[in-house]
């Protein structure tokens, strides 16, 4: 049987923008998220562009494009 329950990951991410400002220094940010689902980018015709996750600290949802994820490690629970 496949386990489709949400998983918790530590994600190192280099966004194009962070908190509404352009990430001009290409900073990497760390997030601990509970995965929700994948998403597609219709403008770029990408069927599987990234994942959506809930920040475990703030409860806010965020999208992570696969081409901007630097590292992603599962956190055992």
C-alpha positions as CSV (number, residue, x, y, z in Angstrom):
1,X,0.0,0.0,0.0
2,X,1.2,3.5,-0.8
3,X,1.5,6.0,2.1
4,X,0.1,9.3,0.8
5,X,0.1,11.0,4.2
6,X,1.8,14.4,4.5
7,X,5.5,14.3,5.2
8,X,7.7,16.8,7.0
9,X,10.8,18.1,5.2
10,X,13.6,20.5,5.8
11,X,13.8,22.6,2.6
12,X,16.7,24.8,1.6
13,X,15.3,27.1,-1.1
14,X,16.7,29.9,-3.3
15,X,13.6,32.0,-4.3
16,X,13.4,34.6,-7.0
17,X,11.7,36.8,-4.4
18,X,11.6,36.7,-0.6
19,X,9.0,38.7,1.5
20,X,8.0,40.7,-1.6
21,X,11.5,41.8,-2.6
22,X,13.7,40.5,-5.3
23,X,16.4,38.1,-4.0
24,X,19.3,40.0,-5.6
25,X,22.0,38.2,-3.6
26,X,20.6,34.7,-4.3
27,X,20.2,34.0,-0.6
28,X,19.1,30.6,0.5
29,X,16.3,30.3,3.0
30,X,15.5,27.3,5.2
31,X,11.9,26.1,5.7
32,X,10.4,23.2,7.7
33,X,7.3,22.2,5.9
34,X,4.6,19.6,5.9
35,X,4.0,18.6,2.2
36,X,0.5,19.1,0.8
37,X,0.5,18.6,-3.0
38,X,2.3,19.3,-6.2
39,X,1.4,22.1,-8.6
40,X,1.8,22.8,-12.3
41,X,2.8,26.0,-14.1
42,X,0.4,26.5,-17.0
43,X,2.3,29.5,-18.4
44,X,5.4,27.4,-18.8
45,X,3.4,24.2,-19.7
46,X,5.1,22.4,-16.7
47,X,2.8,19.6,-15.5
48,X,4.9,19.1,-12.3
49,X,6.6,22.4,-11.4
50,X,6.9,22.1,-7.6
51,X,5.3,21.3,-4.3
52,X,3.1,23.1,-1.9
53,X,3.8,22.8,1.8
54,X,2.6,24.3,5.1
55,X,5.3,26.0,7.2
56,X,5.2,24.0,10.5
57,X,6.3,27.2,12.5
58,X,3.8,29.7,11.0
59,X,1.0,27.5,9.5
60,X,1.3,29.5,6.3
61,X,1.3,27.7,2.9
62,X,4.1,28.3,0.4
63,X,5.0,26.9,-3.0
64,X,8.4,25.6,-3.8
65,X,9.5,25.4,-7.5
66,X,11.7,22.3,-8.1
67,X,14.2,24.3,-10.0
68,X,14.8,26.5,-7.0
69,X,15.1,23.8,-4.3
70,X,18.7,23.5,-3.2
71,X,18.2,20.6,-0.8
72,X,15.2,18.7,0.7
73,X,15.6,16.2,3.5
74,X,12.8,14.2,5.2
75,X,12.5,14.7,8.9
76,X,11.5,11.5,10.7
77,X,8.5,11.7,13.0
